[in-house]
Amino acid sequence: MDLEKKSILVVDDEEDTLELLQTILEHEGFNVWKAINGKEALDMVKKNPHLILRDVRMPGGLSGLEVCISVKNNKKYRHIPIIIFSAKVLDRDIRQGLEAGASEYITKPFSSVELLKLINKHIL
């Protein structure tokens, strides 16, 4: 593994979305770690990724917002930027995501160009 590469934890319960994001991000030179639920995401945060990219709606008892709050309330990991990507597009949904500690909120479907721009803004 190239130690110079930045690592991104991608969290989504849809395998197709995980695979798409992995392809996009690896093409741009990022290491990609994948999680399919909130519990798995919190376990993987311990690997200290450079950024977390995650959906809001998640199975397994922990929503994307709950994971976001948990990460931001932990002194060891609060420095990690979180970008939420979600099909929830209402102003109140976006506000809740940002209030939970997300650095950015992008709605699905998203432009890979816009997503990469937001990622690069926070980790390069």
VMD Tcl script that builds the backbone (N, CA, C; Angstrom):
set m [mol new atoms 372]
animate dup $m
set s [atomselect $m all]
$s set {name element resname resid chain x y z} {
  {N N MET 1 A 0.846 -1.192 0.000}
  {CA C MET 1 A 0.000 0.000 0.000}
  {C C MET 1 A 0.881 1.241 0.000}
  {N N ASP 2 A 0.562 2.184 -0.836}
  {CA C ASP 2 A 1.289 3.437 -0.923}
  {C C ASP 2 A 0.929 4.301 0.273}
  {N N LEU 3 A 1.918 4.588 1.115}
  {CA C LEU 3 A 1.647 5.358 2.333}
  {C C LEU 3 A 1.348 6.821 2.045}
  {N N GLU 4 A 1.664 7.283 0.841}
  {CA C GLU 4 A 1.392 8.671 0.485}
  {C C GLU 4 A -0.070 8.891 0.097}
  {N N LYS 5 A -0.771 7.813 -0.224}
  {CA C LYS 5 A -2.170 7.944 -0.629}
  {C C LYS 5 A -3.031 8.332 0.556}
  {N N LYS 6 A -4.016 9.146 0.295}
  {CA C LYS 6 A -5.007 9.512 1.303}
  {C C LYS 6 A -6.085 8.438 1.333}
  {N N SER 7 A -6.555 8.124 2.531}
  {CA C SER 7 A -7.565 7.080 2.709}
  {C C SER 7 A -8.936 7.691 2.960}
  {N N ILE 8 A -9.923 7.129 2.279}
  {CA C ILE 8 A -11.304 7.579 2.429}
  {C C ILE 8 A -12.148 6.385 2.847}
  {N N LEU 9 A -12.891 6.555 3.927}
  {CA C LEU 9 A -13.853 5.555 4.373}
  {C C LEU 9 A -15.194 5.879 3.724}
  {N N VAL 10 A -15.686 4.956 2.916}
  {CA C VAL 10 A -16.966 5.128 2.226}
  {C C VAL 10 A -17.984 4.219 2.901}
  {N N VAL 11 A -19.112 4.801 3.311}
  {CA C VAL 11 A -20.125 4.053 4.049}
  {C C VAL 11 A -21.462 4.163 3.325}
  {N N ASP 12 A -21.956 3.012 2.874}
  {CA C ASP 12 A -23.263 2.960 2.225}
  {C C ASP 12 A -23.739 1.516 2.276}
  {N N ASP 13 A -25.035 1.326 2.373}
  {CA C ASP 13 A -25.572 -0.040 2.423}
  {C C ASP 13 A -25.855 -0.601 1.035}
  {N N GLU 14 A -25.644 0.179 -0.007}
  {CA C GLU 14 A -25.868 -0.282 -1.374}
  {C C GLU 14 A -24.534 -0.640 -2.014}
  {N N GLU 15 A -24.361 -1.913 -2.314}
  {CA C GLU 15 A -23.099 -2.406 -2.880}
  {C C GLU 15 A -22.744 -1.699 -4.188}
  {N N ASP 16 A -23.754 -1.425 -5.036}
  {CA C ASP 16 A -23.482 -0.751 -6.306}
  {C C ASP 16 A -22.883 0.634 -6.077}
  {N N THR 17 A -23.400 1.342 -5.096}
  {CA C THR 17 A -22.885 2.670 -4.782}
  {C C THR 17 A -21.463 2.581 -4.249}
  {N N LEU 18 A -21.217 1.611 -3.373}
  {CA C LEU 18 A -19.860 1.418 -2.852}
  {C C LEU 18 A -18.872 1.135 -3.979}
  {N N GLU 19 A -19.263 0.267 -4.899}
  {CA C GLU 19 A -18.374 -0.091 -6.005}
  {C C GLU 19 A -18.119 1.110 -6.916}
  {N N LEU 20 A -19.164 1.877 -7.208}
  {CA C LEU 20 A -19.012 3.070 -8.045}
  {C C LEU 20 A -18.056 4.062 -7.395}
  {N N LEU 21 A -18.281 4.343 -6.111}
  {CA C LEU 21 A -17.418 5.298 -5.418}
  {C C LEU 21 A -15.988 4.774 -5.319}
  {N N GLN 22 A -15.834 3.488 -5.076}
  {CA C GLN 22 A -14.490 2.918 -5.017}
  {C C GLN 22 A -13.763 3.122 -6.354}
  {N N THR 23 A -14.452 2.861 -7.453}
  {CA C THR 23 A -13.853 3.034 -8.773}
  {C C THR 23 A -13.437 4.483 -9.013}
  {N N ILE 24 A -14.343 5.409 -8.718}
  {CA C ILE 24 A -14.059 6.838 -8.912}
  {C C ILE 24 A -12.870 7.272 -8.058}
  {N N LEU 25 A -12.892 6.905 -6.792}
  {CA C LEU 25 A -11.863 7.376 -5.858}
  {C C LEU 25 A -10.510 6.722 -6.104}
  {N N GLU 26 A -10.501 5.438 -6.390}
  {CA C GLU 26 A -9.229 4.773 -6.671}
  {C C GLU 26 A -8.609 5.305 -7.964}
  {N N HIS 27 A -9.453 5.643 -8.926}
  {CA C HIS 27 A -8.948 6.243 -10.172}
  {C C HIS 27 A -8.238 7.566 -9.885}
  {N N GLU 28 A -8.674 8.262 -8.856}
  {CA C GLU 28 A -8.066 9.533 -8.468}
  {C C GLU 28 A -6.883 9.353 -7.510}
  {N N GLY 29 A -6.561 8.089 -7.182}
  {CA C GLY 29 A -5.382 7.820 -6.367}
  {C C GLY 29 A -5.624 7.665 -4.876}
  {N N PHE 30 A -6.876 7.567 -4.459}
  {CA C PHE 30 A -7.185 7.400 -3.040}
  {C C PHE 30 A -7.242 5.923 -2.663}
  {N N ASN 31 A -6.883 5.618 -1.421}
  {CA C ASN 31 A -7.178 4.311 -0.834}
  {C C ASN 31 A -8.626 4.362 -0.385}
  {N N VAL 32 A -9.377 3.303 -0.620}
  {CA C VAL 32 A -10.790 3.278 -0.254}
  {C C VAL 32 A -11.045 2.132 0.721}
  {N N TRP 33 A -11.635 2.491 1.857}
  {CA C TRP 33 A -12.097 1.512 2.834}
  {C C TRP 33 A -13.611 1.573 2.814}
  {N N LYS 34 A -14.269 0.416 2.807}
  {CA C LYS 34 A -15.728 0.381 2.687}
  {C C LYS 34 A -16.371 -0.195 3.939}
  {N N ALA 35 A -17.528 0.368 4.286}
  {CA C ALA 35 A -18.353 -0.145 5.379}
  {C C ALA 35 A -19.801 -0.135 4.897}
  {N N ILE 36 A -20.583 -1.123 5.379}
  {CA C ILE 36 A -21.967 -1.229 4.907}
  {C C ILE 36 A -23.003 -0.844 5.948}
  {N N ASN 37 A -22.562 -0.508 7.160}
  {CA C ASN 37 A -23.517 -0.063 8.186}
  {C C ASN 37 A -22.796 0.820 9.206}
  {N N GLY 38 A -23.567 1.400 10.113}
  {CA C GLY 38 A -23.017 2.327 11.088}
  {C C GLY 38 A -22.018 1.707 12.035}
  {N N LYS 39 A -22.287 0.506 12.501}
  {CA C LYS 39 A -21.376 -0.160 13.429}
  {C C LYS 39 A -20.038 -0.436 12.761}
  {N N GLU 40 A -20.086 -0.959 11.556}
  {CA C GLU 40 A -18.856 -1.233 10.820}
  {C C GLU 40 A -18.091 0.068 10.562}
  {N N ALA 41 A -18.816 1.141 10.271}
  {CA C ALA 41 A -18.178 2.438 10.035}
  {C C ALA 41 A -17.428 2.911 11.278}
  {N N LEU 42 A -18.066 2.805 12.447}
  {CA C LEU 42 A -17.402 3.240 13.678}
  {C C LEU 42 A -16.169 2.391 13.973}
  {N N ASP 43 A -16.225 1.109 13.672}
  {CA C ASP 43 A -15.048 0.257 13.845}
  {C C ASP 43 A -13.918 0.697 12.915}
  {N N MET 44 A -14.256 1.057 11.685}
  {CA C MET 44 A -13.236 1.437 10.709}
  {C C MET 44 A -12.681 2.835 10.942}
  {N N VAL 45 A -13.424 3.674 11.641}
  {CA C VAL 45 A -12.920 5.014 11.963}
  {C C VAL 45 A -11.627 4.899 12.775}
  {N N LYS 46 A -11.492 3.819 13.524}
  {CA C LYS 46 A -10.293 3.605 14.349}
  {C C LYS 46 A -9.032 3.493 13.495}
  {N N LYS 47 A -9.186 3.234 12.190}
  {CA C LYS 47 A -8.038 3.199 11.281}
  {C C LYS 47 A -7.607 4.615 10.887}
  {N N ASN 48 A -8.373 5.606 11.335}
  {CA C ASN 48 A -8.070 7.027 11.140}
  {C C ASN 48 A -7.985 7.436 9.660}
  {N N PRO 49 A -9.099 7.315 8.928}
  {CA C PRO 49 A -9.090 7.742 7.525}
  {C C PRO 49 A -8.890 9.249 7.424}
  {N N HIS 50 A -8.507 9.693 6.266}
  {CA C HIS 50 A -8.334 11.131 6.041}
  {C C HIS 50 A -9.682 11.828 5.854}
  {N N LEU 51 A -10.715 11.048 5.454}
  {CA C LEU 51 A -12.040 11.609 5.208}
  {C C LEU 51 A -13.055 10.480 5.260}
  {N N ILE 52 A -14.268 10.807 5.677}
  {CA C ILE 52 A -15.377 9.854 5.675}
  {C C ILE 52 A -16.433 10.372 4.711}
  {N N LEU 53 A -16.854 9.496 3.833}
  {CA C LEU 53 A -17.906 9.790 2.859}
  {C C LEU 53 A -19.031 8.818 3.143}
  {N N ARG 54 A -20.208 9.344 3.521}
  {CA C ARG 54 A -21.233 8.410 3.984}
  {C C ARG 54 A -22.650 8.857 3.674}
  {N N ASP 55 A -23.495 7.838 3.581}
  {CA C ASP 55 A -24.928 8.041 3.385}
  {C C ASP 55 A -25.566 8.311 4.745}
  {N N VAL 56 A -26.763 8.860 4.747}
  {CA C VAL 56 A -27.483 9.128 5.992}
  {C C VAL 56 A -28.285 7.908 6.427}
  {N N ARG 57 A -29.060 7.358 5.509}
  {CA C ARG 57 A -29.912 6.212 5.840}
  {C C ARG 57 A -29.080 4.937 5.824}
  {N N MET 58 A -29.026 4.302 6.981}
  {CA C MET 58 A -28.212 3.098 7.092}
  {C C MET 58 A -28.924 2.053 7.933}
  {N N PRO 59 A -28.769 0.776 7.564}
  {CA C PRO 59 A -29.309 -0.289 8.413}
  {C C PRO 59 A -28.379 -0.520 9.596}
  {N N GLY 60 A -28.785 -1.368 10.503}
  {CA C GLY 60 A -27.884 -1.767 11.582}
  {C C GLY 60 A -27.979 -0.916 12.829}
  {N N GLY 61 A -29.008 -0.102 12.944}
  {CA C GLY 61 A -29.227 0.594 14.199}
  {C C GLY 61 A -28.594 1.962 14.329}
  {N N LEU 62 A -27.561 2.289 13.554}
  {CA C LEU 62 A -26.928 3.603 13.650}
  {C C LEU 62 A -27.094 4.344 12.332}
  {N N SER 63 A -27.764 5.474 12.376}
  {CA C SER 63 A -27.941 6.261 11.156}
  {C C SER 63 A -26.641 6.994 10.836}
  {N N GLY 64 A -26.597 7.541 9.648}
  {CA C GLY 64 A -25.444 8.341 9.257}
  {C C GLY 64 A -25.244 9.530 10.172}
  {N N LEU 65 A -26.328 10.137 10.599}
  {CA C LEU 65 A -26.211 11.285 11.510}
  {C C LEU 65 A -25.663 10.856 12.864}
  {N N GLU 66 A -26.105 9.699 13.362}
  {CA C GLU 66 A -25.608 9.208 14.653}
  {C C GLU 66 A -24.113 8.895 14.592}
  {N N VAL 67 A -23.682 8.317 13.495}
  {CA C VAL 67 A -22.253 8.035 13.338}
  {C C VAL 67 A -21.473 9.345 13.257}
  {N N CYS 68 A -22.000 10.302 12.528}
  {CA C CYS 68 A -21.356 11.604 12.401}
  {C C CYS 68 A -21.185 12.254 13.777}
  {N N ILE 69 A -22.243 12.259 14.561}
  {CA C ILE 69 A -22.189 12.839 15.909}
  {C C ILE 69 A -21.176 12.097 16.775}
  {N N SER 70 A -21.168 10.783 16.686}
  {CA C SER 70 A -20.243 9.970 17.473}
  {C C SER 70 A -18.793 10.297 17.126}
  {N N VAL 71 A -18.492 10.418 15.837}
  {CA C VAL 71 A -17.125 10.746 15.413}
  {C C VAL 71 A -16.747 12.135 15.896}
  {N N LYS 72 A -17.624 13.095 15.732}
  {CA C LYS 72 A -17.315 14.479 16.090}
  {C C LYS 72 A -17.243 14.693 17.601}
  {N N ASN 73 A -17.872 13.813 18.378}
  {CA C ASN 73 A -17.801 13.915 19.840}
  {C C ASN 73 A -16.577 13.201 20.417}
  {N N ASN 74 A -15.811 12.529 19.580}
  {CA C ASN 74 A -14.619 11.805 20.031}
  {C C ASN 74 A -13.380 12.646 19.714}
  {N N LYS 75 A -12.663 13.080 20.746}
  {CA C LYS 75 A -11.493 13.945 20.557}
  {C C LYS 75 A -10.462 13.349 19.609}
  {N N LYS 76 A -10.354 12.038 19.613}
  {CA C LYS 76 A -9.356 11.348 18.792}
  {C C LYS 76 A -9.678 11.409 17.296}
  {N N TYR 77 A -10.966 11.527 16.948}
  {CA C TYR 77 A -11.364 11.450 15.541}
  {C C TYR 77 A -12.092 12.684 15.020}
  {N N ARG 78 A -12.351 13.660 15.861}
  {CA C ARG 78 A -13.178 14.804 15.420}
  {C C ARG 78 A -12.544 15.609 14.296}
  {N N HIS 79 A -11.248 15.453 14.090}
  {CA C HIS 79 A -10.558 16.174 13.016}
  {C C HIS 79 A -10.891 15.621 11.625}
  {N N ILE 80 A -11.466 14.435 11.568}
  {CA C ILE 80 A -11.740 13.792 10.275}
  {C C ILE 80 A -12.932 14.476 9.604}
  {N N PRO 81 A -12.737 15.032 8.415}
  {CA C PRO 81 A -13.875 15.632 7.708}
  {C C PRO 81 A -14.866 14.554 7.279}
  {N N ILE 82 A -16.133 14.899 7.343}
  {CA C ILE 82 A -17.194 13.985 6.929}
  {C C ILE 82 A -18.019 14.661 5.843}
  {N N ILE 83 A -18.175 13.961 4.733}
  {CA C ILE 83 A -19.060 14.425 3.666}
  {C C ILE 83 A -20.234 13.460 3.621}
  {N N ILE 84 A -21.412 13.999 3.797}
  {CA C ILE 84 A -22.625 13.202 3.697}
  {C C ILE 84 A -23.125 13.267 2.261}
  {N N PHE 85 A -23.469 12.108 1.710}
  {CA C PHE 85 A -24.152 12.073 0.417}
  {C C PHE 85 A -25.458 11.321 0.641}
  {N N SER 86 A -26.549 11.913 0.196}
  {CA C SER 86 A -27.850 11.357 0.545}
  {C C SER 86 A -28.910 11.714 -0.483}
  {N N ALA 87 A -29.922 10.864 -0.545}
  {CA C ALA 87 A -31.094 11.160 -1.372}
  {C C ALA 87 A -32.039 12.109 -0.637}
  {N N LYS 88 A -31.761 12.352 0.638}
  {CA C LYS 88 A -32.577 13.287 1.414}
  {C C LYS 88 A -32.159 14.702 1.026}
  {N N VAL 89 A -33.056 15.419 0.365}
  {CA C VAL 89 A -32.682 16.683 -0.274}
  {C C VAL 89 A -33.352 17.922 0.323}
  {N N LEU 90 A -34.200 17.732 1.312}
  {CA C LEU 90 A -34.877 18.891 1.894}
  {C C LEU 90 A -33.895 19.744 2.690}
  {N N ASP 91 A -34.187 21.029 2.778}
  {CA C ASP 91 A -33.321 21.940 3.528}
  {C C ASP 91 A -33.098 21.459 4.961}
  {N N ARG 92 A -34.151 20.941 5.590}
  {CA C ARG 92 A -34.006 20.487 6.980}
  {C C ARG 92 A -33.074 19.281 7.078}
  {N N ASP 93 A -33.081 18.414 6.053}
  {CA C ASP 93 A -32.181 17.259 6.041}
  {C C ASP 93 A -30.730 17.722 5.945}
  {N N ILE 94 A -30.482 18.656 5.051}
  {CA C ILE 94 A -29.133 19.188 4.874}
  {C C ILE 94 A -28.678 19.888 6.153}
  {N N ARG 95 A -29.566 20.687 6.739}
  {CA C ARG 95 A -29.247 21.385 7.993}
  {C C ARG 95 A -28.917 20.383 9.101}
  {N N GLN 96 A -29.706 19.309 9.217}
  {CA C GLN 96 A -29.439 18.288 10.244}
  {C C GLN 96 A -28.077 17.643 10.034}
  {N N GLY 97 A -27.725 17.374 8.797}
  {CA C GLY 97 A -26.425 16.775 8.503}
  {C C GLY 97 A -25.281 17.683 8.903}
  {N N LEU 98 A -25.402 18.952 8.578}
  {CA C LEU 98 A -24.353 19.905 8.925}
  {C C LEU 98 A -24.299 20.143 10.432}
  {N N GLU 99 A -25.456 20.174 11.083}
  {CA C GLU 99 A -25.492 20.345 12.542}
  {C C GLU 99 A -24.921 19.122 13.266}
  {N N ALA 100 A -24.992 17.955 12.634}
  {CA C ALA 100 A -24.441 16.729 13.228}
  {C C ALA 100 A -22.916 16.706 13.128}
  {N N GLY 101 A -22.357 17.638 12.353}
  {CA C GLY 101 A -20.906 17.731 12.260}
  {C C GLY 101 A -20.321 17.479 10.888}
  {N N ALA 102 A -21.169 17.241 9.895}
  {CA C ALA 102 A -20.651 17.028 8.547}
  {C C ALA 102 A -20.005 18.310 8.023}
  {N N SER 103 A -18.918 18.129 7.301}
  {CA C SER 103 A -18.242 19.269 6.678}
  {C C SER 103 A -18.976 19.725 5.423}
  {N N GLU 104 A -19.564 18.756 4.734}
  {CA C GLU 104 A -20.287 19.014 3.485}
  {C C GLU 104 A -21.466 18.058 3.390}
  {N N TYR 105 A -22.425 18.422 2.543}
  {CA C TYR 105 A -23.599 17.585 2.297}
  {C C TYR 105 A -23.867 17.669 0.804}
  {N N ILE 106 A -23.836 16.534 0.139}
  {CA C ILE 106 A -24.100 16.495 -1.300}
  {C C ILE 106 A -25.259 15.533 -1.540}
  {N N THR 107 A -26.152 15.897 -2.437}
  {CA C THR 107 A -27.337 15.081 -2.653}
  {C C THR 107 A -27.143 14.107 -3.813}
  {N N LYS 108 A -27.832 12.964 -3.693}
  {CA C LYS 108 A -27.861 11.949 -4.761}
  {C C LYS 108 A -28.976 12.299 -5.728}
  {N N PRO 109 A -28.832 12.063 -6.987}
  {CA C PRO 109 A -27.584 11.642 -7.618}
  {C C PRO 109 A -26.583 12.787 -7.596}
  {N N PHE 110 A -25.307 12.450 -7.520}
  {CA C PHE 110 A -24.282 13.470 -7.419}
  {C C PHE 110 A -23.356 13.407 -8.626}
  {N N SER 111 A -22.719 14.508 -8.876}
  {CA C SER 111 A -21.721 14.601 -9.935}
  {C C SER 111 A -20.384 14.165 -9.355}
  {N N SER 112 A -19.695 13.257 -10.032}
  {CA C SER 112 A -18.388 12.831 -9.526}
  {C C SER 112 A -17.407 13.996 -9.518}
  {N N VAL 113 A -17.542 14.920 -10.437}
  {CA C VAL 113 A -16.671 16.101 -10.470}
  {C C VAL 113 A -16.892 16.943 -9.215}
  {N N GLU 114 A -18.154 17.177 -8.870}
  {CA C GLU 114 A -18.471 17.965 -7.673}
  {C C GLU 114 A -18.019 17.244 -6.409}
  {N N LEU 115 A -18.235 15.939 -6.351}
  {CA C LEU 115 A -17.818 15.161 -5.194}
  {C C LEU 115 A -16.303 15.233 -5.010}
  {N N LEU 116 A -15.549 15.044 -6.071}
  {CA C LEU 116 A -14.086 15.107 -5.984}
  {C C LEU 116 A -13.611 16.498 -5.580}
  {N N LYS 117 A -14.310 17.513 -6.049}
  {CA C LYS 117 A -13.974 18.885 -5.662}
  {C C LYS 117 A -14.130 19.063 -4.149}
  {N N LEU 118 A -15.219 18.542 -3.586}
  {CA C LEU 118 A -15.438 18.648 -2.152}
  {C C LEU 118 A -14.404 17.829 -1.368}
  {N N ILE 119 A -14.096 16.633 -1.846}
  {CA C ILE 119 A -13.099 15.792 -1.178}
  {C C ILE 119 A -11.755 16.504 -1.164}
  {N N ASN 120 A -11.343 16.988 -2.299}
  {CA C ASN 120 A -10.037 17.657 -2.401}
  {C C ASN 120 A -9.975 18.919 -1.550}
  {N N LYS 121 A -11.092 19.587 -1.402}
  {CA C LYS 121 A -11.157 20.769 -0.551}
  {C C LYS 121 A -10.791 20.433 0.904}
  {N N HIS 122 A -11.113 19.243 1.326}
  {CA C HIS 122 A -10.922 18.882 2.739}
  {C C HIS 122 A -9.696 18.038 3.034}
  {N N ILE 123 A -9.108 17.387 2.028}
  {CA C ILE 123 A -7.971 16.533 2.391}
  {C C ILE 123 A -6.694 16.771 1.588}
  {N N LEU 124 A -6.701 17.674 0.657}
  {CA C LEU 124 A -5.450 17.930 -0.074}
  {C C LEU 124 A -4.833 19.245 0.333}
}
mol reanalyze $m
mol bondsrecalc $m
mol representation Tube
mol addrep $m
